[in-house]
Amino acid sequence: MISVADLVQDKALKGNYFAPEAYVQGDFELGLLETRLGSRLIALPEVFLQGVYAGLDEEIGQATGIVLYNCGRWWGKSFYRRFLQEVSEYYEMPLAEMEMAQFLSCLKQCWKTHGWGVINFNFDYYSQGFIVATTVNSPFAQAAPQDKGFSCQPEAGILSSFFSQLTGEDLVCVQTSCESLGAQNNTFILGLNERLILAKTLSEEGHDHGTILDRILKDSDS
């Protein structure tokens, strides 16, 4: 029989590190936002994001997507380092030793708490070299001009950088559906650049996600 003393001596189960009420702290009247470790957070109002899209479109036109993607990659490097530090310290184990379910739960909650919407992952095609991610309620898709093309390049850049550092491979991320174009979610495919050249071409030609995924899976098997 397990004694009460043994239970008391055992380490308490860790809760949800990224729970908003615990993770986001600071003086809201002064506009100061911090994480529970004291790192500064910044809030980006929708009108600011709208201005970013409008300003870039006016200044550089079609190159806007490339700039936003690269900004996302730079942002993703810092995001990964902070995620790695915070999660490893809180759960007292290296990220590589975490169970996949626990890791994904942390990442999804972190994404949501940072205000980037809800994210989910599909690893069914991992053995073929691809990871599929979907987001809903993206602030980037909401702030971008509607019906003018894919608008979640910052998210794509973040995902490519995050998983590149996680896997040790130089991955790219291609968006295949977008809420700003009327889709129910934003869909992304992660993989090696040479494996996703076809996906980029098909996406630019306007093919839907299902068609693009089927084509690149057949191409990877050939």
DABELBEL-V442628 format. One record per residue. PHI is phi in degrees with one decimal (none if undefined). PSI is psi in whole degrees, 0 to 359 (NA if undefined). OMEGA is omega in whole degrees, -180 to 180 (999 if undefined). Layout:
# DABELBEL-V442628
phi = {PHI;PHI}
psi = {PSI;PSI}
omega = {OMEGA;OMEGA}
This chain:
# DABELBEL-V442628
phi = {none;-77.6;-85.1;-62.5;-60.2;-64.3;-65.6;-67.1;-74.6;-64.6;-65.4;-67.5;-65.9;-75.4;-86.6;-79.3;-61.2;-94.9;-57.3;-52.2;-67.3;-102.7;-81.2;-92.1;-133.1;132.2;-99.1;-68.5;-66.9;-88.6;77.2;-100.3;-118.6;-139.9;-81.7;-67.1;-95.4;95.6;-75.1;-72.0;-117.1;-125.5;-98.8;-110.2;-61.6;-58.8;-64.2;-67.4;-62.5;-61.3;-66.0;-61.8;-63.0;-65.9;-66.3;-65.2;-62.7;-71.5;-84.2;-125.7;59.4;-66.6;-80.7;-55.7;-60.4;-65.0;-63.7;-65.9;-63.4;-68.2;-62.2;-63.1;-63.1;-64.4;-62.0;-63.0;-63.2;-66.9;-61.9;-64.3;-60.7;-67.6;-60.1;-59.4;-64.4;-66.8;-68.3;-62.4;-68.0;-67.9;-92.2;55.8;-160.9;-62.4;-57.4;-65.4;-95.0;-74.9;-65.1;-56.6;-62.6;-68.6;-60.3;-65.4;-61.7;-63.4;-64.7;-66.2;-69.3;-61.2;-58.9;-68.3;-65.5;-76.1;85.8;-96.0;93.8;-112.9;-120.9;-138.2;-127.3;-125.0;-102.3;-61.6;-108.6;-62.1;-65.7;-96.9;97.6;-130.9;-123.4;-107.6;-124.6;-130.0;-129.8;-132.6;58.0;-71.7;-66.0;-71.0;-66.7;-72.4;-84.6;-74.7;-57.3;-83.0;61.3;-124.3;112.8;-60.1;-130.4;-101.6;-58.8;-59.7;-63.7;-60.3;-65.6;-61.3;-63.1;-63.5;-69.2;-60.5;-77.0;-65.1;-70.9;-68.1;-95.0;79.4;-112.2;-86.5;-97.8;-118.4;-134.9;-114.2;-85.1;-123.2;-155.9;-148.6;-62.9;-68.9;-105.3;95.3;-72.7;-74.3;-153.1;-103.9;-117.5;-134.0;-119.6;-103.7;179.6;-67.6;-55.5;-66.2;-83.5;-113.3;-59.4;-63.8;-61.5;-61.4;-63.9;-65.3;-64.9;-64.8;-81.2;93.6;-72.0;-78.8;-59.7;-59.1;-64.8;-62.7;-63.6;-60.3;-66.2;-73.2;-68.7;-66.4;-66.1;-73.1;-83.7;-82.1}
psi = {137;128;155;324;319;321;320;325;335;149;140;145;137;138;196;106;324;17;125;319;340;327;318;118;174;183;101;330;326;354;24;119;135;160;174;346;359;4;141;143;153;136;131;103;153;321;329;314;321;320;323;312;315;318;316;320;322;323;318;356;240;344;358;314;319;317;315;323;315;325;319;320;317;316;319;329;314;321;317;315;317;317;314;313;311;314;317;316;318;315;0;47;150;150;325;340;357;147;145;318;319;318;312;323;317;314;317;320;322;314;316;317;329;357;20;12;202;131;145;158;147;113;18;334;17;322;339;3;16;146;133;131;144;143;153;157;43;127;334;317;326;326;337;158;135;147;30;22;172;141;5;36;323;318;317;318;319;313;317;317;316;310;338;315;326;319;343;9;152;94;153;167;127;127;137;354;156;138;329;347;12;0;158;339;174;127;140;147;126;140;181;148;313;337;344;9;316;320;319;316;313;323;316;332;353;14;151;169;316;317;316;315;316;318;316;331;318;322;324;335;342;NA}
omega = {179;-179;177;180;179;-180;-179;-178;179;178;178;178;180;178;-179;-176;-175;175;-174;-176;179;-173;-177;-178;178;179;-175;179;178;-180;-179;180;179;171;-180;175;178;177;-177;174;178;178;-180;179;-179;-179;177;179;177;179;178;-180;-178;-179;179;-180;180;-174;-173;173;-174;179;-178;-178;-180;-180;-179;178;180;174;178;178;178;179;-178;178;178;180;-180;-179;180;179;180;-178;-174;-178;-180;-180;-176;-177;175;176;176;-180;-178;-178;-179;172;-178;-179;180;178;-179;178;178;-177;-179;179;178;180;-179;-178;177;175;-178;-179;-179;-178;175;-176;177;-178;-179;-175;-177;-179;178;174;-177;171;178;178;176;175;174;-178;179;177;179;178;-180;-177;-176;174;-177;177;180;178;-180;-174;-177;179;177;178;179;179;178;-179;-179;-179;-179;-176;173;179;-180;-175;-176;178;178;-175;173;-177;-179;177;-176;172;-173;177;-179;177;177;179;180;178;175;-175;-178;174;179;177;176;-175;-177;179;-175;177;179;180;178;-179;-179;178;178;179;175;178;-179;-175;-178;179;-179;-179;179;-178;-177;176;177;180;-179;179;-176;999}
